[in-house]
Amino acid sequence: MKLRHVMLTFFVLISTILILSCTSGETGKPKGTLSVSELLQNPVYDTEVEIYGKVSLLD
């Protein structure tokens, strides 16, 4: 019975860590990048920039 409790606790802990690590990258922007809207608001010319964004409405 105690072994089951320990295994269940371990499983829940590992599952929680995996879920948090998978979802945390989606909410923050990558370091050193601009969003497409930021670039459109403040255009940068003659400089290489990195942008990020989500592509949608593609058929």
N, CA, C and O atoms as a DFTB+ gen file, in Angstrom:
236 C
 N C O
     1  1       0.824      -1.193       0.000
     2  2       0.000       0.000       0.000
     3  2       0.871       1.262       0.000
     4  3       0.584       2.222      -0.715
     5  1       1.927       1.248       0.802
     6  2       2.808       2.406       0.866
     7  2       3.545       2.594      -0.461
     8  3       3.774       3.725      -0.889
     9  1       3.914       1.500      -1.107
    10  2       4.595       1.570      -2.391
    11  2       3.699       2.212      -3.443
    12  3       4.173       3.006      -4.256
    13  1       2.428       1.884      -3.435
    14  2       1.488       2.491      -4.364
    15  2       1.397       3.996      -4.141
    16  3       1.372       4.772      -5.096
    17  1       1.347       4.397      -2.890
    18  2       1.259       5.817      -2.554
    19  2       2.507       6.555      -3.035
    20  3       2.401       7.654      -3.581
    21  1       3.664       5.974      -2.844
    22  2       4.915       6.591      -3.286
    23  2       4.959       6.667      -4.808
    24  3       5.369       7.685      -5.366
    25  1       4.543       5.611      -5.474
    26  2       4.553       5.608      -6.938
    27  2       3.554       6.621      -7.499
    28  3       3.848       7.304      -8.481
    29  1       2.399       6.719      -6.892
    30  2       1.400       7.688      -7.344
    31  2       1.903       9.117      -7.141
    32  3       1.731       9.966      -8.016
    33  1       2.511       9.380      -6.014
    34  2       3.076      10.704      -5.746
    35  2       4.166      11.037      -6.756
    36  3       4.219      12.158      -7.263
    37  1       5.026      10.085      -7.048
    38  2       6.091      10.277      -8.031
    39  2       5.507      10.563      -9.406
    40  3       5.974      11.467     -10.099
    41  1       4.498       9.811      -9.808
    42  2       3.859       9.998     -11.106
    43  2       3.226      11.383     -11.213
    44  3       3.378      12.055     -12.233
    45  1       2.528      11.808     -10.183
    46  2       1.888      13.129     -10.186
    47  2       2.946      14.234     -10.254
    48  3       2.762      15.217     -10.972
    49  1       4.025      14.087      -9.533
    50  2       5.102      15.072      -9.535
    51  2       5.738      15.188     -10.918
    52  3       5.916      16.292     -11.431
    53  1       6.077      14.063     -11.514
    54  2       6.686      14.070     -12.847
    55  2       5.715      14.636     -13.883
    56  3       6.121      15.405     -14.754
    57  1       4.460      14.270     -13.797
    58  2       3.458      14.782     -14.733
    59  2       3.315      16.290     -14.621
    60  3       3.219      16.987     -15.631
    61  1       3.303      16.791     -13.405
    62  2       3.189      18.232     -13.188
    63  2       4.389      18.968     -13.767
    64  3       4.224      20.007     -14.406
    65  1       5.572      18.456     -13.555
    66  2       6.784      19.083     -14.083
    67  2       6.754      19.099     -15.609
    68  3       7.098      20.111     -16.219
    69  1       6.351      18.001     -16.228
    70  2       6.294      17.934     -17.689
    71  2       5.260      18.897     -18.263
    72  3       5.517      19.561     -19.267
    73  1       4.107      18.973     -17.636
    74  2       3.058      19.874     -18.126
    75  2       3.502      21.326     -18.006
    76  3       3.290      22.114     -18.927
    77  1       4.107      21.684     -16.894
    78  2       4.564      23.060     -16.713
    79  2       5.678      23.421     -17.681
    80  3       5.725      24.548     -18.174
    81  1       6.568      22.491     -17.957
    82  2       7.661      22.792     -18.882
    83  2       7.162      22.911     -20.317
    84  3       7.725      23.675     -21.100
    85  1       6.131      22.182     -20.670
    86  2       5.589      22.254     -22.028
    87  2       4.801      23.541     -22.252
    88  3       4.830      24.094     -23.352
    89  1       4.109      24.017     -21.244
    90  2       3.262      25.188     -21.418
    91  2       3.988      26.490     -21.145
    92  3       3.513      27.540     -21.578
    93  1       5.107      26.477     -20.455
    94  2       5.762      27.733     -20.101
    95  2       6.384      28.420     -21.296
    96  3       6.428      29.650     -21.322
    97  1       6.875      27.680     -22.302
    98  2       7.456      28.292     -23.468
    99  2       6.472      28.988     -24.353
   100  3       6.878      29.856     -25.126
   101  1       5.171      28.659     -24.294
   102  2       4.159      29.239     -25.149
   103  2       3.763      30.656     -24.747
   104  3       3.380      31.447     -25.609
   105  1       3.842      30.994     -23.479
   106  2       3.358      32.283     -23.044
   107  2       4.388      33.385     -23.153
   108  3       4.015      34.541     -23.353
   109  1       5.659      33.080     -23.030
   110  2       6.687      34.102     -23.091
   111  2       7.271      34.207     -24.479
   112  3       7.231      33.263     -25.268
   113  1       7.820      35.385     -24.762
   114  2       8.433      35.528     -26.071
   115  2       9.887      35.102     -25.994
   116  3      10.526      35.271     -24.956
   117  1      10.417      34.554     -27.072
   118  2      11.824      34.136     -27.083
   119  2      12.750      35.329     -26.846
   120  3      12.482      36.442     -27.297
   121  1      13.822      35.075     -26.143
   122  2      14.762      36.139     -25.777
   123  2      15.418      36.731     -27.022
   124  3      15.868      36.001     -27.906
   125  1      15.465      38.059     -27.082
   126  2      16.126      38.742     -28.183
   127  2      15.327      38.811     -29.462
   128  3      15.893      39.053     -30.528
   129  1      14.012      38.602     -29.384
   130  2      13.183      38.644     -30.587
   131  2      12.115      39.713     -30.456
   132  3      11.845      40.214     -29.364
   133  1      11.517      40.052     -31.576
   134  2      10.395      40.982     -31.628
   135  2       9.166      40.227     -32.118
   136  3       9.269      39.290     -32.910
   137  1       8.018      40.644     -31.640
   138  2       6.799      40.102     -32.226
   139  2       6.542      40.846     -33.527
   140  3       7.106      41.916     -33.755
   141  1       5.704      40.292     -34.367
   142  2       5.400      40.931     -35.636
   143  2       4.755      42.292     -35.390
   144  3       5.070      43.258     -36.085
   145  1       3.867      42.379     -34.421
   146  2       3.208      43.658     -34.142
   147  2       4.204      44.700     -33.627
   148  3       4.079      45.879     -33.957
   149  1       5.188      44.286     -32.826
   150  2       6.212      45.228     -32.358
   151  2       7.034      45.765     -33.528
   152  3       7.362      46.951     -33.574
   153  1       7.360      44.895     -34.460
   154  2       8.141      45.322     -35.626
   155  2       7.333      46.273     -36.506
   156  3       7.883      47.229     -37.052
   157  1       6.042      46.017     -36.644
   158  2       5.212      46.902     -37.460
   159  2       5.008      48.266     -36.800
   160  3       4.895      49.277     -37.492
   161  1       4.961      48.300     -35.476
   162  2       4.803      49.566     -34.758
   163  2       6.077      50.402     -34.807
   164  3       6.012      51.624     -34.940
   165  1       7.223      49.758     -34.701
   166  2       8.520      50.435     -34.724
   167  2       9.424      49.745     -35.738
   168  3      10.242      48.906     -35.360
   169  1       9.290      50.084     -37.021
   170  2      10.088      49.407     -38.051
   171  2      11.593      49.618     -37.854
   172  3      12.040      50.678     -37.415
   173  1      12.349      48.589     -38.188
   174  2      13.814      48.643     -38.116
   175  2      14.326      48.425     -39.537
   176  3      13.982      47.437     -40.187
   177  1      15.142      49.346     -40.006
   178  2      15.666      49.274     -41.366
   179  2      17.159      49.001     -41.325
   180  3      17.845      49.387     -40.379
   181  1      17.655      48.333     -42.357
   182  2      19.086      48.043     -42.533
   183  2      19.683      47.290     -41.343
   184  3      20.870      47.431     -41.048
   185  1      18.870      46.503     -40.672
   186  2      19.336      45.715     -39.532
   187  2      18.638      44.360     -39.578
   188  3      17.440      44.280     -39.849
   189  1      19.383      43.315     -39.315
   190  2      18.786      41.984     -39.252
   191  2      18.064      41.828     -37.923
   192  3      18.640      42.094     -36.868
   193  1      16.826      41.404     -37.966
   194  2      16.040      41.209     -36.749
   195  2      15.470      39.801     -36.741
   196  3      15.323      39.173     -37.789
   197  1      15.154      39.318     -35.561
   198  2      14.464      38.036     -35.409
   199  2      13.060      38.323     -34.919
   200  3      12.867      39.065     -33.956
   201  1      12.085      37.734     -35.584
   202  2      10.693      37.927     -35.185
   203  2      10.093      36.557     -34.862
   204  3      10.596      35.518     -35.290
   205  1       9.020      36.591     -34.106
   206  2       8.290      35.379     -33.788
   207  2       6.810      35.674     -33.898
   208  3       6.386      36.828     -33.836
   209  1       6.049      34.647     -34.058
   210  2       4.609      34.798     -34.121
   211  2       3.955      33.477     -34.478
   212  3       4.627      32.486     -34.766
   213  1       2.662      33.485     -34.454
   214  2       1.897      32.286     -34.768
   215  2       1.207      32.488     -36.111
   216  3       0.505      33.480     -36.309
   217  1       1.405      31.559     -37.024
   218  2       0.795      31.632     -38.342
   219  2      -0.567      30.954     -38.264
   220  3      -0.690      29.827     -37.785
   221  1      -1.591      31.666     -38.747
   222  2      -2.933      31.085     -38.707
   223  2      -3.666      31.418     -39.997
   224  3      -3.152      32.143     -40.848
   225  1      -4.837      30.897     -40.128
   226  2      -5.712      31.120     -41.286
   227  2      -5.100      30.628     -42.585
   228  3      -5.297      31.239     -43.636
   229  1      -4.364      29.540     -42.523
   230  2      -3.823      28.928     -43.730
   231  2      -4.704      27.756     -44.132
   232  3      -5.059      26.923     -43.298
   233  1      -5.050      27.695     -45.389
   234  2      -5.891      26.587     -45.862
   235  2      -5.030      25.446     -46.337
   236  3      -5.550      24.420     -46.773
